[in-house]
Amino acid sequence: MTTRSAVRIGAEPGRLPRTLILVIVGLIMAVPIIGMIEFTFRAGLSGGYTLDHWTGLVDEDAARTYRGLFQAIGNSLVLAVVTVAIVVVILLPTMILVHLRFPRLQRLLEFVCIIPITVPAIVLVVGLAPVYSVVVKVFGSAPWTLAFAYGITVLPYAYRAIQANLEAVDMRTLFEAGRTLSASWPRILWHVLLPNLRRGVLAASFISVAVVLGEFTIASFLNRSNLQTALLQVSKSDPWVATIFALLALLFAFILLISIGRLGRERKSSS
């Protein structure tokens, strides 16, 4: 009796409950997105629908009219690349080193990496403001310098993605096998460890890109231009175009999430 109860409690929901949950969640997410799509085709106060808001993006005057928006998109893409580089160059080797040589520090590293998710963005900006007064003196005020702050913001998400991959692979055996064959630490890292952590690194990179593209508070308070701050400015004069670019950003984020899901399924299949 006890065994049956335990199995029943621990069992995953059946097909019908899973379907209902997916349908309900899908409707909750679909309603605002459908509303946004419908809004982009409205002709304004005159009523009716039109394609002018979409076709206007490829007009000859679009490059001049939305120059600031396109520049902000470029800034966000550069920020995404630099943030991913920070994750790969700093966080990844640190996690591998702690995992292999200093396992007692793993809890401390996890605590440090998860702290940013518990701190509100506005509080984080207040703490970063004095730091960025020094950053401006050293690196200038270019938008890409926001990547230092974004590297902290994405720490919890990147850490969990990489840590899940680390726990699924016997890294210590691979490391010791490489050392037995007299391979250097950089050679082991590049040719032995990284290929086995490819899925975790890709997942961390995709999540970091999605977080960077959706960040607004830090860029706004530090007076930097990125996609979200530019959308706010454009929405004051042309809300239809702002909604179109918001939809495109959502579509890009969904593609990244689907890619992460496929990576997870591939990892389970290979296991």
Secondary structure in CASP SS format (residue, H / E / C, confidence):
PFRMAT SS
TARGET T0000
AUTHOR 0000-0000-0000
METHOD secondary structure of the structure
MODEL  1
M C 1.00
T H 1.00
T H 1.00
R H 1.00
S H 1.00
A H 1.00
V H 1.00
R H 1.00
I H 1.00
G H 1.00
A C 1.00
E C 1.00
P C 1.00
G C 1.00
R H 1.00
L H 1.00
P H 1.00
R H 1.00
T H 1.00
L H 1.00
I H 1.00
L H 1.00
V H 1.00
I H 1.00
V H 1.00
G H 1.00
L H 1.00
I H 1.00
M H 1.00
A H 1.00
V H 1.00
P H 1.00
I H 1.00
I H 1.00
G H 1.00
M H 1.00
I H 1.00
E H 1.00
F H 1.00
T H 1.00
F C 1.00
R E 1.00
A C 1.00
G C 1.00
L C 1.00
S C 1.00
G C 1.00
G C 1.00
Y E 1.00
T C 1.00
L C 1.00
D H 1.00
H H 1.00
W H 1.00
T H 1.00
G H 1.00
L H 1.00
V H 1.00
D C 1.00
E C 1.00
D C 1.00
A H 1.00
A H 1.00
R H 1.00
T H 1.00
Y C 1.00
R H 1.00
G H 1.00
L H 1.00
F H 1.00
Q H 1.00
A H 1.00
I H 1.00
G H 1.00
N H 1.00
S H 1.00
L H 1.00
V H 1.00
L H 1.00
A H 1.00
V H 1.00
V H 1.00
T H 1.00
V H 1.00
A H 1.00
I H 1.00
V H 1.00
V H 1.00
V H 1.00
I H 1.00
L H 1.00
L H 1.00
P H 1.00
T H 1.00
M H 1.00
I H 1.00
L H 1.00
V H 1.00
H H 1.00
L H 1.00
R C 1.00
F C 1.00
P H 1.00
R H 1.00
L H 1.00
Q H 1.00
R H 1.00
L H 1.00
L H 1.00
E H 1.00
F H 1.00
V H 1.00
C H 1.00
I H 1.00
I H 1.00
P H 1.00
I H 1.00
T H 1.00
V C 1.00
P C 1.00
A H 1.00
I H 1.00
V H 1.00
L H 1.00
V H 1.00
V H 1.00
G H 1.00
L H 1.00
A H 1.00
P H 1.00
V H 1.00
Y H 1.00
S H 1.00
V H 1.00
V H 1.00
V H 1.00
K H 1.00
V H 1.00
F H 1.00
G C 1.00
S C 1.00
A C 1.00
P H 1.00
W H 1.00
T H 1.00
L H 1.00
A H 1.00
F H 1.00
A H 1.00
Y H 1.00
G H 1.00
I H 1.00
T H 1.00
V C 1.00
L H 1.00
P H 1.00
Y H 1.00
A H 1.00
Y H 1.00
R H 1.00
A H 1.00
I H 1.00
Q H 1.00
A H 1.00
N H 1.00
L H 1.00
E H 1.00
A H 1.00
V C 1.00
D C 1.00
M H 1.00
R H 1.00
T H 1.00
L H 1.00
F H 1.00
E H 1.00
A H 1.00
G H 1.00
R H 1.00
T H 1.00
L C 1.00
S C 1.00
A C 1.00
S C 1.00
W H 1.00
P H 1.00
R H 1.00
I H 1.00
L H 1.00
W H 1.00
H H 1.00
V H 1.00
L H 1.00
L H 1.00
P H 1.00
N H 1.00
L C 1.00
R H 1.00
R H 1.00
G H 1.00
V H 1.00
L H 1.00
A H 1.00
A H 1.00
S H 1.00
F H 1.00
I H 1.00
S H 1.00
V H 1.00
A H 1.00
V H 1.00
V H 1.00
L H 1.00
G C 1.00
E C 1.00
F C 1.00
T H 1.00
I H 1.00
A H 1.00
S H 1.00
F H 1.00
L C 1.00
N C 1.00
R C 1.00
S C 1.00
N C 1.00
L H 1.00
Q H 1.00
T H 1.00
A H 1.00
L H 1.00
L H 1.00
Q H 1.00
V H 1.00
S H 1.00
K H 1.00
S H 1.00
D C 1.00
P H 1.00
W H 1.00
V H 1.00
A H 1.00
T H 1.00
I H 1.00
F H 1.00
A H 1.00
L H 1.00
L H 1.00
A H 1.00
L H 1.00
L H 1.00
F H 1.00
A H 1.00
F H 1.00
I H 1.00
L H 1.00
L H 1.00
I H 1.00
S H 1.00
I H 1.00
G H 1.00
R H 1.00
L H 1.00
G H 1.00
R H 1.00
E H 1.00
R H 1.00
K H 1.00
S H 1.00
S H 1.00
S C 1.00
END
